Amino acid sequence: MPDADPAESSALLVTSPWRWWRAQMPVCDSWAYFDHAAVAPLPGPTADRIHDFARQAATRGDVDWLQWSGEVEQLRASAAGWLGAQSEEIAMIPNTSYGINIVAEGLDWQAGDNVVLPAGEFPSNLFPWLQQRDRGIEVRIVGEEQDPPDLERIAGAIDARTRLVAASWVGYANGYRLDVDRLVDLAHRRGALVFLDAIQGLGVFPLDLARTRVDFMAADGHKWMLGPEGAGVAFVRHEHLSRLRCRTIGWNSVKNAHLFGGAEFNLRDSAARYEAGSANMVGLLAMHRSLKLFWDVIAEHGPEAIGERVLELVEQADAALSAAGAQTRLPAQAENRSGILSFTIPDVDPAAFRKQALQAGVVVSCRGGGVRASIHAYNNAADIEKLANEVRTAIRSNEEATR
């Protein structure tokens, strides 16, 4: 991809941010990509940052280590500002599962406590809580897997021994977006803490943790934040540090971490205490570069712009797929929609459709018994039409095969 003129690029960001963003995405040269809820493609500038890191590491060893470490701290500070948090409340993590385990393994549980979850959670936000059952913790799963979370039923499952409610911001299979503020209010009024698995929402929808008072949050960067796998962010509200025991300890968990000789076991007064050892430098630096694309758009067009664009595209896709003959599963209320649109095609196997779509340059997933299209802000009407055309092709092929 030829280098863009910086002045032209800046002007395009102002006048046509989604064309500007699309120009940063080499994947668009070959694919109509609708699999951001699985693993996102990397923006060109992010790939360049990885290349630059690899060149530095290959030719200079650790000479530039302090520069890399300083940029990771810039990422921490920038992420905190973006999320309405303090830098001391942000931990750099390798994946969402790690962030969930910080809470599940670290919380000061007492035998007889319980944790409440909606049904249908991704295994990462289920297994760490089930693991606590051998400590006498009850896991209460509310609702049916195929249904969206019912906040009133969740509230009804909370009692005096409920320590925590753990829920996904956006359902990985059905794309249902939870009213997090209402969840927090219902839980806190009953004395329970809240953990938010934010991986399917962060990057698309704004999250102001100064206003939305979740107690803990985690999200990997390789989905909607367009970062590489193995780099993410967790949030631990500062007042909870003392009740969340470090279960994984290393040289980096303590104050004066670089004073290896005569080191003292004195934990950091921040969420960085959960970063036990050496960081995934290249992954975090690459995630930082990806997030700059988001922050550039937000700075120019406001915090709601990305989410509004995604919801607009999802509505377009819903109409196009329905017209093509698919049966879509779009939440009735706009506030419960996300970038995920699931659908089925009558008499067409989802896995067979995915294979057909790949051969035509369209990338989707199979989840929840159907096809899952996860649509980002840089997608456009031409991408959607390619997907809809594959639905028409699948239906036509099936009709011809059954004549």
N, C-alpha and C positions, 0 to 999 in steps of 0.2 A: 504494500500500500504506500503510495507516494506521500511524502511529508506534506501536510497542509500548511498553507500560509497562516501564521499565527493571527494576523489581523483579520483575515477572512473567517478563520475559525471562531474568533471571539464575536464577530458580528453575527455569525450563524447561531451561536449560543443564545444571543439576545433575541433574534428574530424567528428562529425555527429550532428550538432546543432538541426536538426529537430527531430531526434530520442531522443535527450536530452530533447527537449521541450515536445515531446509526453509523455515522462516519468513523466512529471510534471502534466499531465492532467488525473485525475481519470475518466473523462467522457468516455475516450477511452476504458475502460474496458467493457462498455455496449452499447455504441452508436457510429455510424458514424455520427458525429455532424456537420451539415451544416446550422446553424441558428445564426451565429455570428452577422449578420446584425439586428437581433432582440434582443436577450439577450444571452450573452455568458456564457458558463460554467466556473466555477472558477477553477483556478489551485490549486493543492494540497497545496502548500505553502501559498496561499492566504486564503484558508479555515483554515489552521493552525493558521494564524495570527488573524482571526476572533475569533477562539476558545480561543487563548491566551488572547485577549482583554476581552472576556466575562468572563473568569476565573478571570482576574485581577479586572474587575469591580464588579464581584459578591463577591469576597473575600476581596477587599481592597477599595471599593468605589472610591473616587477621589484622593486617595493618589498618584497615578501615573499620575495624570492629566498633570503635567508639562512635563513629559516624552512624553506623547501622543502629546501634543501641539508642543513640539520640533520636533517630527517626522513629523508632518504636515508641519512645516516650512522647514524641509529637503525636503519633497515632492515638495513644492513650488520652492525651489532653484533648485532641480534636474530637475523638469519639465521645468523651465526656460532655463536651460542649454541645455536640449534636443531640445527645440524649438527655440533656438537662440534668446531668449528674456531676459529681465531683470526680476529679482524676483518681482520688484515693478509693473510689468505689468501683473502679474498672479493673478487671483482670484480663490479660491476654491468654486465650485458651486454644488448644489444638482442635477442638470440636465441641459441638453442643453437648454430647454425651458426657464429656469431661466436666463441663459447667454444671450439668445436672447433678453429677456425682459429688461435686464440691458441697452441694446442699444436702443431698440424700445421705451421704456418709458423714457429714460434718455437723448436722443439726443435733442439738442436745436432747435427743429423744429420751423418753421414759417409757418403760414397758406399760402397755395399755393405751398409749397414744395412737392416733390414727391420721392417715393422710387421705384426702378426697381427690379423685380424678374423674373427669368425664370419660365415658367409653369412647373407644376409637382412637386413642392416642397412639402416636408413633412409638415403636418399642423403646426408643431412647428415653421417652418420658413415661415409661411404664416399668421396665425392668429394674432400674435403680431403686424404685419405691418397693417393689416386690421383694427385693433383696433385704429390706429392713424387717421382713416378717420374722426372721430368726432372732431379732432383738425384741420381739413382743409387740411389734407395730402392726396395726390393722390397716389394710389397703381397701378403701371403699371406692368402687367403680360405679359411677352413676350413669344410667341411661343405656341406650342400645347403640352398638357400633355404627350402624348405618344412619343414625339420626344426629342432627346438630346438638351441641351441648344445651341443656336446659338449665339456665342459671337458677331458677327457683328450686328445681330438684337438687341441684348442687348445694344451695343454701340449706335445704331441708336435711341434707346428709351431714352437715356440720354440727358437732355437739361440743361439750365442754372439754373433751379430750382430743379434739382435732387440732393438730399443730400446724397443718399446712394444707393448702389447696394448690395443686399443680395442674396447669392447663396450657394447651397450645394457643397462641394468638390466632393462628389460622390452621384449620385442619388440613393435613397433608393430602388426604384423598378427596374430600368433598369441597375444599376451599372455603369453608364457612369461617368467617372472621368474627371472633368473639368480642363482645363489648367488655373490654378489659377494665374500664373504670367502674362499671357496675359490678363486675366480679370482685374487684378489690373492695368495694364498699360493702358488699354482702359478706365477704370473708372477714374483713377487719371488724365489722360491727359485732361479729360472733367470736372474736378473739383469735382468729386463725391467720397465719401468714400466707403469702401468695408467691408462688414461683411461676414465672412465665417463660415458656419455650417460645422464643420469638423468631425462630429461623425462617418461617414461611411468611413473615410480615415485614421484618426489619429490612430497610432499603426501599420499600415501596411506600409504606405508610409512616407518618411521623409518630414518634414515641417520646413524650416529654416526661421523664421520670420524676421531675420536680412536681408535676401535677398528677400523673398516674402513679400512685404510690405502691407499685409492686415492691416486694421485699427483695426478690432475687430474679435475675433474668439471664438467659444465655442464648447465643445464636452463633452458628458457624457462618463464615463469610462466603462459602462457595455456591450459594444459591442466589438469592435476590440481590446480594451485594456484589455479585460478579467477581468475587475473589477466588483464589486457589483453594483447594482442599487443604485442611490442616491448619487453618488460621481463623480465629473467631474472637468473640468478645463476651465477657460475663460481667454482671453487675451484682454487687452485694451492698445493700444499703449500710452506710457506715455504722449505724447503731447496732447492727447484727453481727459485726465482726467477732465480738466476744462470745457469742453463742454458737458460732460456726467453726468447729474445731478443724484445724488442718490435719487431714489424714494422709496427705502426701507431702513430705518435708524434704527440702534440699538446700543447697548452699544459697539459693536465691530467695529463700523464704524469710530471711532475717535482715535486720538493719545492718548497715555497713557490710553488705553482702560480699564485697570484693576484698575485704580484709581476711584472706583465707587463713593466714597464720594467727593463731590465738583467737579464732572466731568464737563469738558468744551466741548462745541460743536465745535470741531476743527477737521475737517475730516482728515483722513490719506492722505498722499501724495502718495498713491499707490492704485492699484486695489483692495487691501484688504478692502478698504472703502465700497465695495459692499457686503461684508460678514457681514451682519447686526448683527447676533447673534451667538449663540453656533454652533460649527461645528458638522457635522456628523463624529465624531471621528473614529468610527469603520469602516465606509465606506471609509474614506480617507486613513486610515492606511492600509486597505486591498487593495485599489487601488495602493498605493505605493508599496506594496509587489508584486502585479501583474506586475507593470511596470518594476520592477527589472529584470524580465525574459527578457523583450524586451531589456533593456539596457545591459544586459550580452551578448546577441547575437550581438547587435550593436558594443559593445566594442571589441568583438572577430572577427566579420566578416564584419563590416562596416554598414553604415546607409541604404544602398540600399538592403541589403541581404534579409530582411523580405519581402519587396515588390516583389523582383525578385522571391523568392520562391512561394509566393502566385500566381503571374501571371503564373508561370510555371504550378502549379497545376490546375489553371483555364483553361489553354490551354489543359491540359490532360483531364479534365472533359468535356470540350467542344467536344473533339474528341470522348470520350467514350459515352457520351450521344447521340451525333449525330449517331454514329454507332448503338446504341441501338434502334434508331427510334424516338428520341425526336427532336423537332425543337428549336434550341438554338438561343439566342439573344446576341451574343457576339459583342461588338463594333469592327469595322473593324480595327482601329488603336490601337496598343498595348498601346500607351500612354494614351488612353482613357478608358482602362480596369481597373478593380478593383477586389476585392475578391468576387464580386457578379456576379453570372451567372444565368440568367433567362431562362426558357424554357417552352415549352408546349408539350403535348403528344397528338397526333391526337385522337379525340373522347374520351378523358379521362378528367374528371373534376379535376381541380387542388386540390380542397379540398378532393376529394375522394382519389387522389393519396397520398396526405400528410398523410391521415389516414392509408392507406395501408403501406406506408413507415415507419411510427411510429411502427406499429405492427412488422415490420421486423428489428427494431433497427436503423432506418435512420431518421434523423431530418432535415426537410426543412420547408419553409414557403410558403404561397400563397400571392403574391403581383403582382400588375399590370396586372391582368388577366391571370397569369401563375404561375408556380412554381419558387421559388427563392431559389437557393443554395448559401450560403455564406461561402466561403472556407478560412480556416486559415492556417498558416504556419505549424502547427503540424499535419494537416490532411495528409493522405498518399494515395498511389495508391490503397490499399485495401479498404479504405473508398470509394473512387471514384467508384470502381468496385461494391461495395454493392449498391450504388445509381443507377448505370447503370443497374444492375440486376433487380432492382425494376421497372425501366422503361420497360424493356423487359417483366417482369411479368405482368405489367398493360396492355401492348399492347396485349399480348397473351390472357389474361383474357377477354379483350374487343372483340377480334376476336372470341373467343369461345362463348361468350354471344350473338353475332350477327349472328351466323350460323343458 
